[in-house]
Amino acid sequence: MTLRQECLWEQLTPQPPAGPELKGEVRADVCVIGAGFTGLSAALHLAEAGQRVCLLEAHSPGHGGSGRNVGLVNAGLWIPPDEIEAGLGHEVGARLNRTLGAAPSLVFSLVDRHAIDCQLRREGTLHMAHNARGQADLASRCEQWQRRGAPVELLTGQACREATGTERIAAALLDRRAGTLNPMGYTRGLARAVRALGAQLFERSPVQRLERQGADWCVITGQGSVVAPRVVIASNAYTEGQWTELRRHFFPGYYYQVASRPLAGTAADRILPGGQGSWDTRQVLSSIRRDAEGRLLLGSLGNGAGKPAWFLRAWADRIQRHYFPYLGKVEWECTWTGCIDFTPDHLMRLYEPAPGLLAFTGYNGRGVTTGTVVGKAFADFMQSGDERVLPMPFQPMRAVAAAGLRSSLYEAGFSLYHAGQCLRVVI
């Protein structure tokens, strides 16, 4: 069976009619650049508050990392909450932990309020320990979150084996705050809601320049412009062109996924029977989840678009046979890759580089919830002017040193690790 290079989520989500391109001059209260999780959330909440919003997208909503996401509706960051508070200070760190710990509930509420069809499941996520060190890490994370009142539980023994469907995992951290969804369905649903609220969403309208004009900003595309006193740059890892310095403030990384044909039967039903999405504690992690039609989705860090189909198939076979050998041979249907903006400390950054101009970097692979939260927070900040509504304070813009080299080294390391997995040198 041919392994197709196409995003599963895009195939499963009905394609709406193409939106208009920006032509001529438009005036707005806020111009949002980028129709991913953050930009759509910002536009949605601004429109709900009665603001005139113009949203510019270089391609179509969800084209970038949002639509190519794993679809884990995670709570918190990759970093344990104690480390966040130690690094940012107790007050700021606690605010960030509270905000992102509650982030899944914001996603769930938007899906409910706007009747978004995105295969949403609210059964939580499972962080799986692949060895004793991983188990110790999860036990520490569990204690830290429980101390903060979060509904998390460390599963071991038979409970862990039943929840994960594998004998290879000794412990798994169940986070009941979290869930899974079809990220393209969520993104297109947000775009539909934005339009229904009267906001203008222009597609195939990449930004070429951003200029100050008195008290306003002028956002210029190939065939038009938007004049607004406030601008949100929400293009993230898919920022294109030389009109902004934002690309110097993160280093790009990649995440690929491989999806099987729909699976059915007793053996398939053993895999994540509770409907949770999961990922393991390896330094080069593997994510594992099912979709609504029973497909097995495996993913890992790295650029799958740069690898031959036989390599990706061999990698997927290795991971599947390690964790779920009872499945037998699995037919892999499609593969796709998304780009992630990384920061060296794995913390996001919020910026206000000039009056009326907001931006961010560094979701580090947690875009579904973090993007939704930051978009709403930016909308709230533009309404109130109160920085305390943000999940963390604005920071000065400091470029990431040797961003291109970091990206290349990461990719080389990921590729070597995956080759080792295929050759059974590591697992």
N, C-alpha and C positions, 0 to 999 in steps of 0.2 A: 504494500500500500504506500502511495506517495505521501510524504510528509509535507503538507502545504505550508507555505509562508503566509499566514494570514491570522489576524486576531480573532479568536473565538468569540469574544464579547461583541465584536462588531457584526459578526454573522448572526448572532442570536438576538440582536436588538433591532427592531424595525427602524429602517432609515427614514427619517422625516424628510419632507421636501427641502431642497437646498434654500437657505436663506439668502437675502439680497447682499450684494457687495456695496461697500460705502462709495457713493459718488456725490461730489459736491460737499458743501460745508454743513455740518450739523452742530448745533449748540446744545450743551447738556450741563447738568449740575456736576456730574461725575462721569469721566471716561474710564472704563475698565479695559485693560489690554490682556487678552487671554481668556478663552472660554473653557477652562478646566474647573476642577473642584473649587479653587479659591476664587477665581474670577466670577463664576456663576453664583457662588454663595454670597459674595459681596454685592453683585448686581441684584440678586433676589431680595436681600434684606434692605438694600437702599430703595428699591422700587416699592417694597412694602411700606416704607416710611414716607412715600410720596415724592421721592427724588426723581428727577429726569436723568435716566441712565442710558449711556451709549456704550455698548460692549463690542470690542473689535477682536476678531479671531482670524489668524492667518490662514487657517484651513477650514475645519468645521468643528463644532463642539466635541470635545473628547478625543481629538486627533492625537494629542500628545500622551504624556504619561498617565493622565487620568483614565482614558479609555483602555489603556494597556495594562492596567493595574492588576494585582492578584485578586483584589476585592475583599481583603480582610478589613473589617471595621474595628480597628484596634483601639484600645484604651491606653493612654500614656505614650511614652517614647521608648526607643530601644534601651535607653539608659535607665538603670534602676532609680526609683524615686529618691532614695537617700543620697545617691551620687549627684543628682540634679540639684538638690538643696545644698549640698556641700559646695558645689561649683558655682552656683548662682547666688548663694546666700539664702537663709531660711525663708525670708518673706517672699522674694521673687520665685524661688524654687517651689515653695508650697503653692503659690498661685498657679504656676505652670502645671504642677502635678494635679491640682484640683480641676483646672480647666480641661486638660487633655484626658484626665480620668473620666470626665463626664462627656467627652466628645461623642462617643457612640450614641448617646441618648439624643444629641442634636441631629445626627444623621437620621436616626429612626423617626424623629418627629417630623423632619422635612419630607421623608418618604410617605409618612402617613398623611400629612396635611395636604400634600400636592398629588396624592394618589399615584406615586411613581412606581411603575412596573419594573422591578430590578432584581427579582429572585431573592429578596431580602430574607435572611434568617437571623434570629436573635438568640441562638443557643450558646453563643460564646465562641472563644478560640482556645486552642490547646498549644502551649509552648512545650515541646517534647525534649526531654533530656536524652542525648545520644550516648552519654557515658557518665561516670561518677562525678566528674567535675561539673558537667552540665546539670546533674541532679542537685549538687550543692548550690549552684547558682540559682536554680529555680526555687529551692527551699528558702534562700535568702530573699529573693524577690517576693515570694509568697508572704513571708513574715512582714516585709516592709509595707506591702499593700494592705494586708490585714490590719496592721497597726493604724492605717489611715481609713479603716472602715470599708475597704473595697470587698466585694463578694468574689473572692478568689479562693481556690482550693488546690492543694497539691495531691494529685491522684497517684497512687502507687499500687503495686501488686495487681490483683485481678481487676480492680476498678480501672486502672490505667490501661491494661491490655484490652478490656472491653471498649473503652472510650476511643482508643486509637486504632484498634484492629491489627496491632502488630506485637510480636513477642520481643522486638528489638528495643523497645523503649521501656525503661524501668520507672520513669516518673514523668508526669505531664502537669503543667500548671494550667488549670481551667479558670479562665477569666469570664465570668458570667455577664460582665458589662458589654462584651463585644459581640461580633457577629460576622456575617459574610453577605456579599451582594454581587450582582453583575455590575461592574464599575461603569461600563458604557451605558447600560440601562439607567443607572443613577445619573450620569452626566447628561444624557439626552433628556431625562425627565426634568432635571433642573433647568435646562435650556427652554423646554416647553413652558415651565412655570414662569420663567423670566419674561418670556414673550407675552404670556397671558396677563401679566401685571403691567404691560405697556412699555417695558423697556425695549430699546432698539438694539438688535443683535445683528451685526454685519459679519458675514463670512467671507473667506478668501480675500481678506483685506489686511495684509501684513503692514505693520508700522514701518515707516522709513525714517522719520525724524520726529523728534520731540523738542519743541521750542517754547521758550517763555515769551508771552505777549502781554506785557503789563501785569495785571493781577491774574491773568489766565494762562493756561497751558494750551498749546496748539499741537495736536497729535495728527501727524500727516501720513497718509497712505498714498498709494500710487494714483488713485483717482479722486481722493477727497481728503477731508480733514474734520477733526472734532475739536471744538473750542470749549473748554470747561475749566473752572477754577481748581478742580481736584482730579487727580489721576491715580489709578491703582495699576501698578505693573504686576500682572499675575501670570506672566508667561513662563516663569520657573525654568526648569531644565531645557525647555524648548524655546527659549528666547532666541530670536533670529535677527541677524543684521547687526550693524555697528551703531545703532541709535542709542544704545544704553551701555553703561559699564558693568551692568549687573552680572554678566557672564564671568567676570574676573573674581567674583565673590563666592564661587563654589567650584567644585570640580565634578565633571559628569561621570556617572557610572551607569551600568546597564543591568537589567534583570530580564531573563528570558523565561518563557514558560512553554511546556509541551502538554497538549491535551490528547487524551485517548478518544476512541469512539465511545459512545454510550455503553456502559457496562450494566449488566443485570444478573440476577441470580444470587444464591446464598453466599458465595465467596465474595462477590462485590459488596454485598450488604454488610459485610463485617468491617469495611473500611470507614472509619469515622461515622458510625451509625447515628450519632447524635446530631449530625449536621454541622459540626464545628469545622472551621478552617484551622490549619496547623502549620507549624514550622519547627525545625529542630535547632539545637543549640550549637551546631557546628559553626566554626568561624566563617566558613563559606557555606551558609545555610542552605537547606532544601525546604521549600514550602510544599505542602500537600493539602489538597482540598477536593471536593466533589462539586459538580454543578447540578442544577435542577434536573437534568436529564441523565444523571448518573455517570458522567465522564469523570475520569481521574485526571486531575491537573497537578503536574509537578513543575517546580520552578527553582531557579537559583540565580545567584549573582553572575553577571557576565553578559556579553553581547552575542546572543544566539544568531543574529543576522550575519555575523562574520564567520560562522562555523558551518561545515557541510552537514547535510541532513543525516548521513550515517552516524556522525559523531553525536548529534543530539539524540538520535534514536538509541544509540548505544548507552548514552548517559541515562536516559529515561528508563531503559531496561534494567540498568544496574540498580538504580534507586528503587524501582518497583520490586525487583526480585529480592533486594535486601530487606525491605520493610514488609512486603506482601507477597511472599513466594507462592502462596496457595492460589493466587490468581491465574497462574500459568502464563501463557503468552498473551501480551496485550498489543493491540493494534493502535499505533499513534496516528492521530488525525491531522493536527496542525500545530504550528509553533509561531511565536511572536516575541518581540523584544520591546521593552520600554526604557526610556532614559530617566535617571534619577539624579537629583542635585545633592551631592554630598558636601558636608563640612568636616574639617579635620577632627572636631570634638563631638560630632554627631548631634549637635544642637542647632536648631533653626535660628535665623536672624530676622528681625523686623527692622525696617529702615524708614526714616523720613529724611531723605537726602536734601530736600528743599521744601519750602512751604507748599502744601497742597499736593505733594508727591509722596506716595507710599509704595513700598516694595518689600520683598521677602526673599530669602533663600534658605535651603537646608532642611527640607522635610525628611531627607535621608530614608525615603521609602515608605513613609507613613502618610501618604497624601489624602486618603479618603477622609479620615477624621480630622487631621491637622489642617488640611486645606479648607474644609468646611468651617472649622472653628475660626481660622484666621480671616477668612472672608467675612464672616459675621462680625468679628471683632473690628475689622477695618471699617465696616459700615457703621457700627456703633460709635467708633472713634470720630468718624467724620460728622456724625450727628451731634456728639457731645463735646468733642475736643478734650475729653478726659482720658489720659493715657492709662488710667487704672482699669479701663474696660478691656485692655489688651491682655493676652495671656502672659506677656513679658514686655519689659520696656524696649523702646527703640534703642538700637546700638549704632555706633559710628561705622561707616562702611570701610572695611579693611579687606583688600584683595587677598585671596588665598595664594600663597607662594607656590610657584611651579605647578599650577593647576593642571596643565597638560601632561606634565611628567607624572604627577600623582595618578591621573586617570589611566595613563598607559601602564604604570606599574601594577595598579589594582587589576586591570584587565588581564595582564600577563599572569599574575598570581592566580586569578580565578580559573583561567584556562589550564594552567598546570595542575591545579587541584582537580578539576573535572577530568582531565586526562588520566590522572592517578586513580580516580574513581572507576573510570572505564577499564583500566588495566588491573583493577583490584589491588592496587598498591595502597590506597586509602579508601575509606568509606565513612 
